[in-house]
Amino acid sequence: MSIPGTPEQPADLVARLRSTFRTGRTRPLEWRIRQLRQLQALLTDHGGEIADALHTDLRRNEADARSGDIDNTLREIGHTLAHLEEWLRPRPVDVSGIFGPTATAATQYDPLGVVLIIGPWNYPVQLTLVPLAGALAAGNTAVVKPSELAPAASAILARLLPAYLDTDAVAVVEGGVEETTALLAERFDHIFYTGNGTVGRIVMKAAAEHLTPVTLELGGKSPVFVDRDCDLSAIAARLARTKFLNAGQTCVAPDYVLTDPDTARALEPALIEAIADLYGPDPAASPSYSRIINQRHFDRLAALLDSGRLVTGGQRDREDKYIAPTVLAAVKPDAPVMQEEIFGPILPIVTVPGLDEAIDFINKRDKPLALYAFTENETTKQRLAAETSSGALGFGQPIAHLRVPELPFGGVGESGLGAYHGQYSVTTFSHRKARLDVPLG
């Protein structure tokens, strides 16, 4: 099959980009900086159009579109531009004790070659362009495959990326399963996939045919532990904002709450008030509340609404792909809503007697992409850090860690493989080569 919009076959496309890479064109620092600055220009020149596309796909308002997809991407690119030259410098290693004083050694970052970036639909600009920025900063060529489930965002990326970037080094392929499958049959030097574990396994199997390294940015059920004697109004406000942002379709959104029964009961009215403060008495009429990406995901989420006692929400409209911000209480560990990542606007509250049981509950399940806790107790913080495993650990503010480019972003176990952001992106898309020089004399 040919690439949509061109007569080019996938094999020819990859070969063309590999030919560009082999000329050395992408290696100079100046080329890398130029591409990153062009990405900045794309985002600043067309911010309004990008926001419109996100509204078309997800009913996301302009403020959230700019904050979530545009500003976060610009922050990452700016940080990379400020530090890239320093990151790329060879790192000397002292080998005089082994080979004598005239020997030298160092490590250097080498670009990998041709990389494939498969983007998701929930933040289709940020989660496609931030990996692309890392690939270009590392000196690679890249094939970008946006998600077909966000068609407006996919179309704008397909139109703008060739207009701003080196078309001999970056190509965009639109389409669905057929096009992705055809691309995965080719040999790449790295594959970066953001999405779910089911497709992640398909990507990894395809990559294994060529021994291609992969980065898998997946998801999972990110728990929130709420300790006793905390400010529940403040906690509810932060939970509501981060859980129901983008109608809950955020990979690091709080998935469920773990707390003791008394705190759970007190948290319920606080959450009702926090949701009303965010979206008013009728979230369906709020310009700040997004919609579910498609009716298939709507049906999946609607089937979970009976998993516990309804505290607030539950309203739905299939035609509008609307599910209200919903809180469920008295949720059993084996309830349907607790079996897989929710990825929607449903927040279950599960009660446990205390911290010991919360840790045990978390550790009996797949390792999450993030673990959050609201507590002022330093011992509790230390125990959660030492006795649990997760892609990230955040106290006091869910989701915020992904806005810090100095922190690696990635999962562990079922929630992902590898990490990126900032220097970690350059490391992901590079080979750290050892270099040793032992003089003959």
BELPEVEN-V918756 format. One record per pair of residues at least 6 apart in sequence whose C-alpha atoms are under 6 Angstrom apart, sorted by sequence separation. I is the first residue (numbers start at 1). J is the second residue. If there is no record, write none. Layout:
i/j
I/J
I/J
//
This chain:
i/j
2/8
3/9
54/60
316/322
411/417
2/9
279/286
316/323
146/154
315/323
410/418
119/128
315/324
410/419
243/253
314/324
409/419
51/62
242/253
243/254
313/324
408/419
409/420
93/105
313/325
314/326
408/420
92/105
93/106
313/326
408/421
51/65
92/106
158/172
312/326
91/106
312/327
91/107
311/327
405/421
406/422
90/107
311/328
405/422
90/108
310/328
309/328
327/346
331/350
391/410
308/328
309/329
325/345
326/346
327/347
328/348
329/349
370/390
391/411
197/218
308/329
327/348
369/390
370/391
372/393
374/395
391/412
184/206
190/212
192/214
196/218
308/330
368/390
369/391
370/392
371/393
372/394
373/395
374/396
187/210
189/212
190/213
191/214
192/215
193/216
194/217
195/218
308/331
367/390
370/393
372/395
190/214
194/218
114/140
116/142
121/147
111/138
113/140
114/141
115/142
116/143
117/144
118/145
119/146
120/147
143/170
145/172
148/175
111/139
114/142
119/147
121/149
141/169
142/170
143/171
144/172
145/173
148/176
307/335
111/140
121/150
141/170
143/172
145/174
292/321
291/321
307/337
223/254
291/322
219/251
222/254
223/255
225/257
222/255
223/256
224/257
225/258
226/259
304/337
221/255
223/257
224/258
225/259
236/270
236/271
240/275
233/270
237/274
236/274
369/411
247/290
246/290
367/413
369/415
368/415
73/126
69/125
69/126
73/130
115/188
114/188
115/189
120/194
114/189
115/190
116/191
117/192
118/193
119/194
120/195
113/189
115/191
112/189
261/351
256/347
260/351
256/348
257/349
258/350
259/351
260/352
57/150
256/349
257/350
258/351
259/352
260/353
249/343
260/354
248/343
249/344
18/114
248/344
247/344
248/345
247/345
53/152
53/153
244/345
32/136
32/137
27/139
26/139
221/341
220/341
38/164
35/165
222/368
221/368
226/373
252/399
220/368
222/370
223/371
224/372
225/373
226/374
227/375
220/369
222/371
224/373
219/369
17/169
10/183
220/415
219/415
218/415
218/416
217/416
216/416
216/417
215/417
215/418
61/288
60/290
59/290
58/290
59/291
58/291
58/293
138/426
134/425
138/429
134/426
135/429
112/430
111/430
110/430
109/430
110/431
109/431
109/432
108/432
108/433
107/433
107/434
107/435
106/435
105/435
105/436
104/437
103/437
103/438
80/422
//
